[in-house]
Amino acid sequence: MNIEIVPFQPQNAKIFKDLNVAWLEKFFVVEPHDEEVLTNCKKNIIDAGGYIYFAKVENTLVGCFAYLKIEDGVYELTKMAVDPKFQGKGIGQELLKFAIDLALKNKFKQVLLYSNRKLENAIYLYRKFGFVEIPLEKDNPYQRADIKMLLGGL
C-alpha cells in the first residue's frame, strides 16, 4: 500500500474533524477543548502557527495528525487518527515518522503529547519512536489524559 503524507487544505477540514470524532466517540467523549479545536481547525491550529497533515491512500484521506503550537519551538502532537478500515496497516507509524521528521527539520525544541493508558497500541507506538513519560500537570487540557509524553532527542 502506498501511503502519501499531504498537508492540510481548507476543503479537508471536515475530514480532519470526522477522523478525530470517530476515535474520540469510540473510546471517550468529544470534550469542549476537542470541539473548539476541531470545529475551526484552520484558525485554531494552522493560523496559530501549527500544522495539520493527512495520510492519503490512493485518493482517500485515511489518517491525520496535528501540531498545536504551545510557544515558540514547543508543539503538542495532537489529533492523530486513522480511519478504522485502515488501522493495522502501518499508517499510524508513517504519520508518526513524518511528524518526527517535520519536528527535526523545523528544529522544534520540544514535542509533547497527552494520551490515555487505555490506548495501549498508541502508547506502545509513541514509546517505540522515542517518547518518554513525564509528569502530567493537574490542569492539562484534556479530561481523558492520564499520561503526558515528551519526545526525547530533539
C-alpha positions as CSV (number, residue, x, y, z in Angstrom):
1,M,0.0,0.0,0.0
2,N,1.4,3.4,-1.0
3,I,0.9,6.0,1.8
4,E,1.4,9.6,0.9
5,I,1.6,12.3,3.6
6,V,-0.1,15.5,2.4
7,P,-0.6,18.9,4.0
8,F,-3.9,20.4,5.2
9,Q,-6.1,22.1,2.6
10,P,-9.2,24.0,3.9
11,Q,-11.6,21.8,2.0
12,N,-10.3,18.8,4.1
13,A,-11.3,20.4,7.5
14,K,-14.4,18.2,7.8
15,I,-12.4,15.0,7.1
16,F,-10.0,16.1,9.9
17,K,-12.9,16.6,12.3
18,D,-14.6,13.3,11.3
19,L,-11.5,11.2,11.7
20,N,-11.0,12.6,15.2
21,V,-14.6,12.5,16.3
22,A,-14.8,8.8,15.3
23,W,-12.0,7.7,17.6
24,L,-13.0,10.1,20.4
25,E,-16.5,8.8,20.5
26,K,-15.3,5.2,20.3
27,F,-13.0,5.4,23.3
28,F,-14.1,8.6,25.2
29,V,-16.2,11.6,24.5
30,V,-15.6,14.7,22.5
31,E,-14.6,17.3,25.1
32,P,-15.2,21.0,24.8
33,H,-11.5,21.6,24.0
34,D,-11.7,19.0,21.2
35,E,-14.9,20.6,19.8
36,E,-13.3,24.0,19.8
37,V,-10.1,22.9,18.0
38,L,-11.8,20.6,15.6
39,T,-14.7,22.9,14.6
40,N,-12.3,25.5,13.3
41,C,-9.0,23.7,12.8
42,K,-7.6,26.2,10.4
43,K,-8.0,29.1,12.8
44,N,-7.1,27.1,16.0
45,I,-4.1,25.1,14.6
46,I,-2.8,26.4,11.2
47,D,-3.4,30.2,11.7
48,A,-1.9,29.8,15.3
49,G,1.4,28.6,13.9
50,G,0.7,24.8,13.9
51,Y,0.5,22.1,11.2
52,I,-2.0,19.5,10.0
53,Y,-1.1,16.6,7.8
54,F,-3.1,13.7,6.3
55,A,-2.2,10.2,5.3
56,K,-3.5,9.5,1.8
57,V,-4.0,6.1,0.3
58,E,-4.9,6.3,-3.4
59,N,-7.3,9.3,-3.4
60,T,-8.6,8.8,0.1
61,L,-7.5,10.7,3.2
62,V,-7.3,7.9,5.8
63,G,-5.4,9.4,8.7
64,C,-4.2,12.6,10.2
65,F,-2.2,14.4,12.9
66,A,-1.7,18.0,14.0
67,Y,1.0,20.0,15.7
68,L,-0.6,22.6,18.0
69,K,1.8,25.4,18.8
70,I,2.2,25.9,22.5
71,E,5.0,28.5,22.3
72,D,8.0,29.2,20.1
73,G,9.7,25.8,19.4
74,V,7.2,23.9,21.6
75,Y,4.4,21.9,19.9
76,E,1.8,19.4,21.1
77,L,1.4,16.4,18.8
78,T,-2.3,16.0,18.8
79,K,-5.4,14.8,16.9
80,M,-3.7,11.7,15.5
81,A,-6.3,9.4,14.0
82,V,-6.6,6.6,11.4
83,D,-9.8,5.5,9.8
84,P,-10.8,2.2,11.4
85,K,-10.9,0.5,8.0
86,F,-7.2,1.3,7.5
87,Q,-5.9,0.5,11.0
88,G,-3.2,-2.1,11.4
89,K,-1.7,-1.2,8.1
90,G,1.2,0.9,9.3
91,I,-0.5,4.3,8.7
92,G,-0.1,5.5,12.2
93,Q,3.6,4.7,12.1
94,E,4.0,6.6,8.8
95,L,2.3,9.6,10.3
96,L,4.4,9.5,13.4
97,K,7.6,9.1,11.4
98,F,6.7,12.1,9.3
99,A,5.7,14.1,12.4
100,I,9.1,13.5,14.0
101,D,11.0,14.3,10.7
102,L,9.0,17.5,10.5
103,A,10.0,18.4,14.1
104,L,13.6,17.8,13.3
105,K,13.5,19.7,10.0
106,N,11.9,22.7,11.7
107,K,14.2,22.5,14.7
108,F,11.4,22.1,17.3
109,K,12.8,22.4,20.9
110,Q,10.1,20.1,22.3
111,V,7.3,17.8,21.2
112,L,4.8,16.7,23.8
113,L,1.6,14.8,23.7
114,Y,-1.3,13.8,26.0
115,S,-2.8,10.4,25.9
116,N,-4.6,7.7,27.9
117,R,-3.1,4.4,29.0
118,K,-6.2,2.7,27.7
119,L,-4.9,3.4,24.2
120,E,-2.2,0.7,24.6
121,N,-1.3,0.5,20.9
122,A,-0.8,4.2,20.7
123,I,1.3,4.3,23.8
124,Y,3.5,1.5,22.5
125,L,4.0,3.3,19.2
126,Y,4.9,6.6,21.0
127,R,7.5,4.8,23.2
128,K,8.9,2.9,20.1
129,F,9.5,6.3,18.4
130,G,11.3,7.8,21.4
131,F,8.6,9.5,23.5
132,V,9.1,9.2,27.3
133,E,6.6,9.7,30.1
134,I,6.8,13.0,32.0
135,P,4.7,14.3,34.9
136,L,1.1,15.2,33.9
137,E,0.0,18.5,35.2
138,K,-3.3,18.7,37.0
139,D,-4.7,21.4,34.7
140,N,-3.9,19.7,31.4
141,P,-6.3,20.5,28.5
142,Y,-8.0,17.0,28.4
143,Q,-10.2,15.3,30.9
144,R,-9.3,11.9,29.4
145,A,-5.5,12.4,29.6
146,D,-3.7,10.2,32.2
147,I,-0.3,10.3,30.6
148,K,1.9,13.0,29.2
149,M,4.9,12.2,27.0
150,L,7.8,14.1,25.6
151,L,9.9,13.3,22.5
152,G,13.5,12.7,23.5
153,G,16.4,13.6,21.4
154,L,15.3,16.8,19.7
